[in-house]
Structures are given as structure tokens and as C-alpha cells.
Amino acid sequence: MVSIRNIKCRLYLNSTQSSLMEMYQSHCRLVWNLALHQREEYWNKASTHGPLQYKEAHGSISEYGQSAELTVLKNDFPFLYDTPAGTLTNVLTALDQSYKLFFSNLKKKNGLAGKPRYKRSTDSIPLKFKGNANTKRGYTPVRIDGQNYARIFLDKIGSVRFRCHEEVIGKVKNCMVKKETDGWYITLAVEGEFTRENRSHKMIGIDLGVIHTVTTSEGEHIDMPTEFQLIEERIKFLKSRNDRRKVKFSNSWKKEVRKIAKLQQKLARAKDYFIKMTANKLTTENFLVVLEDLKVKNMTRSAKGTIEDPGRNVAAKSGLNRSILSNNWAALRNKIVQMGSKNGCEVVLVNPKHTSQTCSSCGLIHIDNRRTQEHFKCIGCGTEMNADVNAAINILRLGEPKFRSSTDDKKVA
């Protein structure tokens, strides 16, 4: 099956190319801020005169309407012609998607996506390059310079070199260039067939926990390295020390901010690598992986409550929220689903209700079966085992019939 896969690599630019990228970023920030201001002005006037009446008189505002006005904007700001047209158009697409996500979350009343904000001069904005692989100005096949480096042609930039940690197989549809703390990075969107044949016959259930990040139905525990916690404690210490400085935005304050940003980036990349390797291991060694369909965003909501209805056990709930977010349950689940389609492994999500209170031997559901975090003892049959292993076995049993029914439906179709 043809799919699109993203490959992120470190980009190495010369001084001229780096200055051009910086210039493109400033131009994209200008387009973003002007388009955002135009939308705010439109909705302020619409709220004053009535949305429906104002829309009938002046039309609606959309990505396509603002894209058509880019030519007029370029006449007012001629330096925008130096930036690829597709890169500027993608800024308006990203703004439109941000507003759609904001409005959809307003309807759901979950408050997960905030209103789009103006870009500051210090904010990094992704630069998207579109091209045609059959033309000289578009994307040419990647040319390998050495064992770990490759090159690709970008419009108005020229040939750029990047560190290629894996072979790029397929057609490069587009790419995204972004500046991070330690330099420039390029993300290639490659189209091709990436599904591998999975010859395993093992089925496994997975329980995501706080003490053990991953526990399988076979009794295996996979934990995040302890170094991650040390880095988190170091970041917390540096932030508290920097907040106590009397002079904000001094040279020492900025130096400390850069140090914190580098540690945060190091931690994020280390966690991404751990999640990717764990997901790849689980989906290559098994042909069926069953997971709990956890609503992580709902589970990590604050327990403070309101003045009229204050929350209970707020400190304990805050600690649990930090542990859940630190173990990256949502990212791990999404990566397992993604790697499952790539490695030919079926991934099934089941309802997590009572999986930790059900005895895997006799099926008795009772809250007293699990009195502690790690230990499970059935009050009916007396079965004793690790609580996470017991939950993983129950998860696997819930997923097996669901998998068989989906397989039968595919055969009938």
C-alpha cells in the first residue's frame, strides 16, 4: 500500500544559504502576522454589524481569498518576491488549519487548541518547499555524497546537504525546513510502499503504566532510562534558578535560557528515540499488538476545581499527571499504531474499563483485587501476580475477538 513517510535529518547550510533561510523566515512571519491581523479585523467588524449580514455584504475570509491577495501584498512589499511562492502560500494554509482546529475545539469545549498568535522575531516558523520531481527546479533524486550524507535541490536555495541516517526510497513529495536550538533540520515527505512482511505468529497485550512504562502479557517490563529523570530534574533546577534572577533579559539570563532549551531538546530527542525503538521492537516481534484506548488528555486534566467546588487530593493528582506525561503514553500509543502499519503488524485498541481489577485466571472483577500499585491478588481464587502483567493479559483477551471479527470482515469483503 502506498503511503507517505516523514524522514527528519540534520541540514548543513553554508553562510549564504543560512542567511537566505533566515530571510525566508522573516518574510513568512510578516505574511502570518498580516494575514492574522486581517482575519481579526474581519471578525471584529462582523461581530459589530452581524456575522450573516457582514458576510453577505463583504464575502467570507478564507485561505483561498488570502492566497489570491498575495500578489497585491508582493506589490506593496517587493522583497517578498525573493521567497518561493509555495512557501508563502503554505503559511496561509497553516494559519487556516490553526483556526479550523481552534474553532472545532471551541465546539467540543475541551480547550485543547488556543487561538493563533502573532509570531515574534524570535519564533521559528517552518518553511515548506514544494516541487516537481520531473523538473530541474523541483526535487531531484537524492545524490549520496558519502556514506552518511545526501543532497537535494531546493527552489531558490540550490543544492543543500543533509545527514541521511537511512536510505530514502520513494518519491520526495515535499519537504519542511525548520530551525531548532542547535541548527537547521529538514523533514522529507517520501511517498512509497513501506509495509514489510511480518512472519511472526505471536500475539501480545500491552499495559501502559507509571512505574513501568510498558508491561507485556508475557511478563516483560520496558522502562524509560533513568537518565531522562535526571535531565528533567536538571531542567527544573535551572528554571527555578533563572526565575530568581533580579535582572531579566540580561546576558546571563539569556545564556541560561539557551542552556535550558538545549537540555529540553536533548530530552525530547532521547524520548523520541526510545519511543521509536520500543514501538519498532513490539511491532516486529509480534503480528498482533493489543493496547488500551486511553484518553490521556482527559486523564491528565487538573483536579484543582473552582472556588465554589474545590478539588480533592490535588497534590496527588498533579503528581500522577506528571508521571503520565513523563512516560509519554499518547506518543507511544500513536507510534505503535504507525509502526504497526509499516511492519505488517495488526494493532487493536480496546476499552480499558476494569482491566486492572479483573482476575486473568477466574475473571472476577472486584476493586479489592488490586490493593497496591504493583501487587494483584484475587479475592476469589487467590491468584497472585504483578498487577501490570495481569492487566496486560486481560487486554490481550479483549483484543483477540475484536481482531478475529475484523479479519473475518476483510475476508467477506
C-alpha positions in Angstrom: 0.0 0.0 0.0 1.3 3.4 -1.0 1.8 5.8 2.0 3.7 8.9 2.9 6.5 8.7 5.4 8.4 11.6 7.1 12.2 11.4 7.4 13.8 14.1 9.6 17.5 14.9 9.0 20.1 17.4 10.1 20.6 20.1 7.4 24.0 21.6 6.8 23.9 25.0 5.1 26.7 27.4 4.1 26.6 31.0 5.2 24.7 32.2 2.1 22.1 29.5 2.3 21.7 30.1 6.1 21.1 33.9 5.5 18.6 33.1 2.8 16.7 30.8 5.2 16.7 33.5 7.8 15.3 35.9 5.3 12.6 33.5 4.3 11.6 33.1 7.9 11.2 36.8 8.4 9.1 37.1 5.2 6.9 34.2 6.4 6.4 35.8 9.8 5.4 39.0 8.1 2.8 37.2 6.0 1.5 35.3 9.0 1.1 38.4 11.1 -0.6 40.4 8.3 -3.0 37.5 7.5 -3.8 37.1 11.2 -4.4 40.8 11.6 -6.7 40.8 8.5 -8.8 37.9 10.0 -9.1 39.6 13.4 -10.2 42.8 11.7 -12.8 40.9 9.7 -14.3 39.1 12.7 -14.3 42.3 14.8 -16.4 44.1 12.2 -18.6 41.0 11.6 -19.4 40.8 15.3 -20.3 44.5 15.3 -22.5 44.5 12.2 -23.8 40.9 12.5 -21.9 37.9 11.1 -24.5 36.9 8.4 -25.2 40.4 7.2 -21.5 41.3 7.0 -20.7 38.0 5.2 -23.4 38.7 2.6 -22.1 42.3 2.1 -18.3 41.7 2.1 -18.0 37.9 1.5 -16.2 35.5 3.7 -12.5 35.3 4.5 -10.6 32.1 3.8 -7.3 30.6 2.8 -8.0 30.9 -0.9 -9.1 34.5 -0.7 -6.0 35.5 1.2 -3.8 33.5 -1.2 -5.2 35.5 -4.1 -4.2 38.7 -2.3 -0.6 37.6 -2.0 0.1 39.2 -5.4 -1.2 42.6 -4.2 0.9 42.1 -1.0 4.0 41.4 -3.1 3.5 44.7 -4.9 3.4 46.5 -1.6 6.4 44.6 -0.3 8.6 43.8 -3.4 11.1 41.9 -1.2 8.5 39.0 -0.8 9.3 38.0 -4.5 12.6 36.7 -3.2 10.8 33.9 -1.2 9.3 30.9 -3.1 5.6 31.4 -3.7 4.8 27.9 -2.4 6.5 28.7 0.9 4.4 31.8 1.4 1.2 30.1 0.4 1.9 27.3 3.0 1.9 30.0 5.7 -1.7 30.9 4.9 -2.5 27.1 4.8 -1.0 26.7 8.3 -2.9 29.7 9.6 -6.2 28.4 8.2 -5.6 25.0 9.7 -4.8 26.6 13.1 -8.1 28.5 13.0 -10.1 25.4 12.0 -8.6 23.4 14.9 -9.3 26.3 17.3 -13.0 26.6 16.2 -13.5 22.8 16.3 -12.2 22.6 19.8 -14.4 25.5 20.8 -17.4 23.4 19.7 -16.1 20.4 21.7 -15.4 22.7 24.7 -12.2 20.9 25.5 -9.9 24.0 25.3 -7.1 22.0 23.8 -6.1 24.3 21.0 -5.7 28.0 21.6 -6.3 31.0 19.3 -3.5 31.6 16.8 -1.0 34.2 18.0 1.3 36.7 16.3 4.8 35.5 15.5 7.7 37.2 17.3 11.1 37.8 15.7 12.5 35.0 17.9 9.8 32.5 16.8 10.9 29.8 14.3 8.4 29.2 11.5 8.6 26.1 9.3 9.5 26.6 5.6 7.7 24.3 3.2 9.3 23.7 -0.2 7.1 22.2 -2.9 8.5 20.9 -6.2 8.1 18.7 -9.2 10.4 15.7 -9.2 10.4 15.7 -13.1 11.8 19.3 -13.4 15.2 20.7 -12.6 13.7 23.3 -10.2 11.9 20.6 -8.2 13.1 17.7 -6.2 15.8 15.6 -7.9 16.6 12.1 -6.6 18.8 12.2 -3.6 22.5 12.1 -4.5 24.7 10.5 -2.0 27.9 12.4 -1.2 29.3 9.9 1.2 28.2 7.1 3.5 26.0 9.3 5.7 25.3 12.5 3.6 23.0 13.3 0.8 21.9 16.3 -1.2 18.6 17.7 -2.5 17.8 20.7 -4.6 15.5 23.4 -3.1 13.9 26.2 -5.0 15.8 29.5 -4.9 18.3 27.9 -2.4 20.2 25.4 -4.6 21.7 22.1 -3.6 21.7 21.6 0.1 23.5 18.9 2.1 21.9 16.9 4.9 22.9 14.0 7.1 21.0 10.9 5.8 20.7 8.3 8.5 18.6 6.0 6.4 18.1 5.2 2.7 15.4 7.4 1.0 13.3 5.0 -1.0 10.4 6.5 -2.9 9.4 9.9 -4.3 10.0 13.0 -2.3 6.7 14.9 -2.4 7.8 18.0 -0.4 10.0 18.9 2.4 9.8 21.1 5.5 12.8 23.1 6.8 12.8 24.4 10.4 15.4 26.0 12.6 15.8 24.4 16.1 18.1 25.2 19.0 21.2 23.6 17.6 20.7 24.3 13.9 18.6 23.6 10.8 16.6 20.4 10.1 14.8 19.1 7.1 11.8 16.7 7.1 11.3 14.9 3.8 7.8 13.6 2.9 8.5 10.4 0.9 5.8 8.6 -0.9 6.2 4.8 -1.4 5.4 1.3 -0.3 6.9 0.8 3.2 5.0 -2.2 4.5 7.2 -5.1 5.5 6.1 -8.8 5.7 5.6 -9.8 9.3 6.4 -13.5 9.8 5.8 -13.6 13.5 2.9 -15.6 15.0 3.0 -14.1 18.5 0.1 -12.0 20.0 0.8 -9.7 22.8 -1.2 -7.4 25.2 0.4 -4.1 26.5 -0.4 -2.2 29.6 1.0 1.3 29.9 1.9 2.3 33.5 3.6 4.8 35.7 6.1 2.5 37.4 6.9 0.5 34.3 6.3 2.4 31.0 5.4 -0.8 29.1 4.4 -4.2 30.5 3.6 -7.1 28.2 1.3 -10.0 28.7 4.5 -12.2 28.7 5.7 -10.5 31.8 8.3 -8.3 30.2 8.8 -4.7 31.6 10.2 -1.9 29.4 11.2 1.2 31.4 12.3 4.6 30.3 16.0 5.2 31.1 16.7 6.8 34.5 18.8 9.4 32.7 15.6 11.1 31.5 14.6 11.8 35.1 18.0 13.3 35.8 17.7 15.6 32.8 14.2 16.7 33.9 15.4 17.5 37.4 18.3 19.5 35.9 15.9 21.5 33.8 13.7 22.2 36.8 16.6 23.4 38.8 17.9 25.7 36.0 14.4 27.2 35.6 14.0 27.9 39.3 17.5 29.4 39.4 16.8 31.6 36.4 13.4 32.8 37.8 15.2 34.1 40.9 17.5 36.4 38.9 16.9 40.1 39.6 17.6 41.3 36.1 15.6 39.7 33.3 16.9 39.5 29.7 20.4 40.1 30.8 23.3 38.3 29.1 23.5 35.7 31.9 19.7 35.2 31.8 19.7 34.7 28.0 22.7 32.2 28.4 20.7 30.2 31.0 17.6 30.2 28.7 19.7 28.8 25.8 21.1 26.1 28.2 17.6 25.1 29.2 16.4 25.0 25.6 19.3 22.7 24.7 18.5 20.3 27.6 14.8 20.3 26.6 15.7 19.5 23.0 18.1 16.7 24.2 15.4 15.2 26.4 12.8 15.4 23.6 15.0 13.6 21.1 16.1 10.9 23.6 12.4 10.2 24.4 11.5 10.1 20.7 14.3 7.6 20.0 13.2 5.4 22.9 9.6 5.5 21.8 10.5 4.7 18.2 12.8 1.8 19.2 10.2 0.4 21.6 7.4 0.6 19.0 9.6 -1.0 16.4 10.5 -3.9 18.7 6.9 -4.6 19.7 5.6 -4.5 16.1 8.3 -6.6 14.5 8.3 -9.4 17.1 4.5 -9.8 17.1 1.8 -9.9 14.5 -0.9 -8.7 16.9 -0.5 -5.9 19.5 -3.4 -5.0 21.7 -3.4 -1.7 23.6 -5.8 0.2 25.8 -7.6 3.1 24.2 -6.7 5.6 26.9 -8.0 9.2 26.8 -4.7 10.7 28.0 -5.9 14.3 27.7 -8.9 13.6 29.9 -6.8 11.6 32.4 -4.3 14.5 32.9 -6.8 17.3 33.4 -6.2 19.4 36.5 -8.0 18.5 39.7 -8.0 22.0 41.3 -11.6 22.7 40.6 -13.2 26.1 41.3 -13.7 28.3 44.3 -17.3 27.0 44.7 -16.3 23.4 44.0 -12.7 22.9 45.0 -10.9 19.7 44.0 -9.7 16.9 46.3 -6.3 15.3 46.5 -4.9 18.0 44.2 -1.3 17.3 45.0 -1.6 13.6 44.5 -3.4 14.1 41.2 -0.8 16.6 40.0 1.9 14.1 40.7 0.0 11.4 38.8 -0.4 13.8 35.8 3.3 14.5 35.8 4.1 10.8 35.8 1.7 10.0 32.9 3.0 12.9 30.8 6.6 12.0 31.6 6.0 8.4 30.3 4.5 9.8 27.1 1.6 7.3 26.8 -0.1 9.1 23.9 3.1 9.4 21.8 4.0 5.7 22.5 0.5 4.5 21.5 0.5 6.6 18.3 3.9 5.4 17.4 3.0 1.8 17.9 -0.1 2.3 15.6 2.1 4.0 13.0 4.9 1.4 13.1 2.3 -1.4 13.0 1.1 -0.4 9.6 4.8 -0.2 8.4 5.9 -3.6 9.9 2.8 -5.5 8.9 1.5 -5.8 12.5 -2.1 -5.5 13.5 -2.8 -3.1 16.3 -6.1 -3.3 18.2 -7.3 -0.7 20.7 -9.7 -1.9 23.4 -11.8 -0.3 26.2 -9.6 -0.1 29.4 -12.6 -0.5 31.8 -11.9 -2.9 34.6 -8.7 -4.4 33.0 -6.7 -3.7 36.2 -9.4 -5.1 38.6 -10.3 -8.3 36.6 -8.6 -11.6 37.6 -6.9 -13.1 34.5 -7.5 -16.6 35.9 -11.1 -16.7 37.0 -12.5 -13.4 35.6 -13.7 -12.0 38.9 -14.0 -8.2 38.9 -13.5 -6.5 42.3 -11.8 -3.4 43.5 -10.1 -5.3 46.3 -8.2 -7.5 43.8 -5.7 -4.7 43.4 -5.0 -3.0 46.7 -1.5 -1.7 45.8 0.1 -0.3 42.7 2.2 -3.3 41.8 0.6 -6.4 43.5 -2.5 -8.2 42.4 -4.2 -10.9 44.5 -7.6 -12.2 43.5 -10.0 -12.5 46.5 -11.9 -15.3 44.7 -9.3 -17.8 43.5 -6.2 -16.4 45.3 -4.2 -15.8 42.1 -1.1 -13.6 42.8 1.0 -11.8 40.2 2.2 -8.4 39.1 -0.7 -6.1 38.6 0.5 -4.7 35.3 1.1 -8.2 33.9 -2.4 -9.2 34.9 -3.9 -6.2 33.2 -1.8 -6.9 30.0 -3.3 -10.4 29.9 -6.8 -9.1 30.2 -6.1 -6.5 27.5 -4.9 -9.3 25.1 -8.1 -11.3 25.8 -10.3 -8.4 25.0 -8.4 -7.7 21.7 -8.4 -11.2 20.3 -12.1 -11.5 19.4 -12.0 -7.9 18.1 -9.1 -8.9 15.8 -10.8 -12.1 14.6 -14.0 -10.3 13.7 -12.2 -7.6 11.7 -10.2 -10.3 9.9 -13.5 -12.2 9.0 -15.0 -8.9 7.7 -12.0 -8.4 5.4 -12.3 -11.9 4.1 -16.0 -11.4 3.3 -15.3 -8.1 1.6 
